[in-house]
Amino acid sequence: MILPIIALTVCFSCVESSTSIEVRSSSVNKMSELIAHQRNDQRSAVEQDTSDVYFGVGCFWHVQHEFVDAERNILDRNDLDLTSRAGYAGGTKTDDEGRVCYHNPDNVAYYGDLGHGEVVSVTIPDSFANDFFTVYFDLFVNGDRADVGDRGLEYRSLVGIPGGRDSTLYASLASIAESKGMSLQVGIGDDPDNF
């Protein structure tokens, strides 16, 4: 199997509609500031050189769960330090307002129509990249996605690393892919499903 490797092009946004609930509270903002400050204070020296890496292999909910577990087990992160976020990557388009959104009744900025796949973003220390690449490739079952019903470009398998193929992380990623019987391909955006 060939997985596209892409430079980082990820959108984490959502649609606003009359049915959405928006939370605006100074306590929420203060909590966010506190969490961000605490995260910066607790970051160890080994985490100083970090990269945002994006992993897609089917529906992002189970992928996010696996990477939350990896952050806890490999990096000993607590709930306030977790960075795994579900989002979209691999497309070249947004709507006129710059949005990429999940399924919604108004079909506004639907990520599939815009060429994006479901991914999970994780901020990882470069020194632990191999561990996280291994977690990613272990999500495949006999070279296929864990849920064989996850088909279509929305669920395609993809990895995003800073700089794409020119990244210092690329050789390690390619080596681990090869050890799992897979190979990487440079994505061009809006790529079709690779199964």
C-alpha positions as CSV (number, residue, x, y, z in Angstrom):
1,M,0.0,0.0,0.0
2,I,1.2,3.5,-0.8
3,L,0.4,6.4,1.7
4,P,0.6,10.0,0.6
5,I,3.0,12.2,2.5
6,I,2.0,15.8,2.6
7,A,3.3,19.1,3.8
8,L,1.1,20.5,6.5
9,T,-2.1,21.9,5.1
10,V,-4.7,21.4,7.9
11,C,-7.8,23.3,8.8
12,F,-9.4,23.0,12.2
13,S,-12.6,25.0,11.8
14,C,-16.3,24.5,12.1
15,V,-19.5,25.8,10.7
16,E,-21.6,28.3,12.5
17,S,-25.3,27.9,12.2
18,S,-28.5,28.7,14.0
19,T,-28.4,25.3,15.6
20,S,-24.8,25.5,17.0
21,I,-24.1,26.4,20.6
22,E,-21.4,29.0,21.1
23,V,-19.7,29.2,24.5
24,R,-18.3,32.6,25.3
25,S,-17.3,33.0,28.8
26,S,-14.5,34.7,30.6
27,S,-14.0,31.6,32.7
28,V,-13.5,29.5,29.6
29,N,-11.0,32.0,28.2
30,K,-9.2,32.2,31.5
31,M,-9.1,28.3,31.7
32,S,-7.6,28.2,28.2
33,E,-5.0,30.7,29.1
34,L,-4.2,28.8,32.3
35,I,-3.9,25.5,30.4
36,A,-1.6,27.1,27.7
37,H,0.6,28.7,30.4
38,Q,0.8,25.4,32.4
39,R,1.6,23.5,29.2
40,N,4.5,25.8,28.5
41,D,5.8,25.7,32.0
42,Q,5.7,21.9,32.2
43,R,7.3,21.2,28.8
44,S,10.5,19.3,29.5
45,A,13.8,20.0,27.8
46,V,13.4,16.9,25.6
47,E,10.2,18.5,24.2
48,Q,11.8,21.7,23.0
49,D,12.2,20.5,19.4
50,T,8.7,19.6,18.5
51,S,6.7,19.1,15.3
52,D,3.0,19.1,14.6
53,V,2.3,15.8,12.7
54,Y,-1.0,14.8,11.2
55,F,-2.1,11.2,10.9
56,G,-5.1,10.0,8.9
57,V,-6.3,6.4,8.7
58,G,-10.1,6.2,8.5
59,C,-12.4,7.9,10.9
60,F,-10.6,10.3,13.1
61,W,-12.3,9.4,16.4
62,H,-10.6,6.1,16.9
63,V,-7.3,7.5,15.7
64,Q,-7.5,10.4,18.2
65,H,-8.1,7.9,21.0
66,E,-5.0,5.9,20.0
67,F,-2.8,9.1,19.9
68,V,-4.2,10.3,23.3
69,D,-3.2,7.0,24.7
70,A,0.2,7.3,23.0
71,E,0.8,10.8,24.5
72,R,-0.1,9.5,27.9
73,N,2.0,6.3,27.7
74,I,5.0,7.5,25.6
75,L,5.3,11.1,26.8
76,D,3.7,10.8,30.2
77,R,1.4,13.7,29.4
78,N,-1.6,14.4,31.6
79,D,-5.0,15.6,30.4
80,L,-3.9,19.2,30.5
81,D,-0.9,18.5,28.2
82,L,-2.6,16.4,25.6
83,T,-2.3,17.8,22.0
84,S,-4.2,15.3,19.9
85,R,-6.9,17.1,18.0
86,A,-9.3,15.9,15.2
87,G,-9.4,17.9,12.0
88,Y,-9.0,17.8,8.3
89,A,-6.0,17.8,5.9
90,G,-5.0,16.9,2.4
91,G,-7.3,19.2,0.5
92,T,-6.5,22.3,-1.5
93,K,-9.8,24.2,-1.0
94,T,-12.0,25.8,1.7
95,D,-15.3,27.6,1.3
96,D,-15.4,31.4,0.6
97,E,-15.0,32.0,4.4
98,G,-12.0,29.7,4.8
99,R,-14.0,26.9,6.5
100,V,-13.7,23.2,6.3
101,C,-16.5,21.5,8.2
102,Y,-17.8,18.1,9.3
103,H,-21.1,16.7,7.9
104,N,-23.9,19.3,8.6
105,P,-27.5,19.7,7.6
106,D,-26.8,22.7,5.4
107,N,-23.9,20.9,3.6
108,V,-21.8,24.0,4.3
109,A,-18.0,23.6,3.6
110,Y,-18.3,19.9,3.7
111,Y,-14.7,18.5,4.0
112,G,-15.2,15.7,1.6
113,D,-16.4,17.9,-1.2
114,L,-13.4,20.2,-0.5
115,G,-10.9,17.3,-0.9
116,H,-9.9,16.9,2.7
117,G,-9.5,13.7,4.8
118,E,-10.0,13.2,8.5
119,V,-6.8,13.5,10.5
120,V,-5.5,13.8,14.0
121,S,-2.9,16.5,14.8
122,V,-0.3,15.6,17.5
123,T,2.5,17.8,18.7
124,I,5.4,15.5,19.4
125,P,9.0,15.9,20.4
126,D,11.2,15.1,17.4
127,S,13.1,12.7,19.6
128,F,9.9,10.6,19.9
129,A,8.8,10.7,16.3
130,N,9.7,7.1,15.7
131,D,7.4,6.0,18.6
132,F,4.5,7.9,17.1
133,F,5.1,6.7,13.6
134,T,5.1,3.2,14.9
135,V,1.8,3.8,16.7
136,Y,0.4,5.1,13.4
137,F,1.4,2.2,11.3
138,D,0.2,-0.3,13.9
139,L,-3.3,1.1,13.3
140,F,-3.4,-0.8,10.0
141,V,-4.7,-4.4,10.1
142,N,-3.0,-6.5,7.5
143,G,-2.2,-3.4,5.5
144,D,-5.8,-2.1,5.6
145,R,-7.7,0.3,7.9
146,A,-9.1,-1.1,11.1
147,D,-12.7,-0.3,9.9
148,V,-12.9,-1.6,6.3
149,G,-16.0,0.5,5.9
150,D,-13.9,3.7,6.0
151,R,-13.6,4.2,2.3
152,G,-13.4,7.3,0.1
153,L,-11.1,10.3,0.1
154,E,-12.5,11.5,3.4
155,Y,-11.0,8.4,5.1
156,R,-7.9,8.0,3.0
157,S,-4.6,7.2,4.8
158,L,-2.2,10.2,5.0
159,V,0.5,11.6,7.0
160,G,1.5,15.3,7.2
161,I,5.0,16.3,8.5
162,P,6.5,19.8,8.4
163,G,8.3,20.1,5.0
164,G,6.9,17.0,3.6
165,R,9.5,14.8,1.9
166,D,12.2,17.4,2.7
167,S,11.5,17.1,6.5
168,T,14.2,15.8,8.8
169,L,11.5,13.3,10.0
170,Y,10.9,11.8,6.5
171,A,13.7,9.2,6.5
172,S,12.5,7.8,9.8
173,L,8.8,7.8,8.6
174,A,9.7,6.0,5.3
175,S,11.8,3.4,7.1
176,I,9.0,2.5,9.5
177,A,6.5,2.4,6.7
178,E,8.8,0.1,4.8
179,S,9.2,-2.2,7.8
180,K,5.4,-2.5,7.9
181,G,5.2,-3.4,4.2
182,M,4.0,0.1,3.1
183,S,5.5,2.9,1.1
184,L,5.0,6.6,1.0
185,Q,4.0,8.8,-1.9
186,V,4.1,12.6,-2.1
187,G,0.5,13.9,-2.0
188,I,-0.6,16.7,-4.2
189,G,-3.8,17.6,-2.4
190,D,-7.3,16.3,-3.1
191,D,-5.8,12.9,-3.5
192,P,-8.2,10.0,-4.0
193,D,-8.6,7.1,-1.6
194,N,-5.5,4.9,-1.6
195,F,-7.4,1.6,-1.1
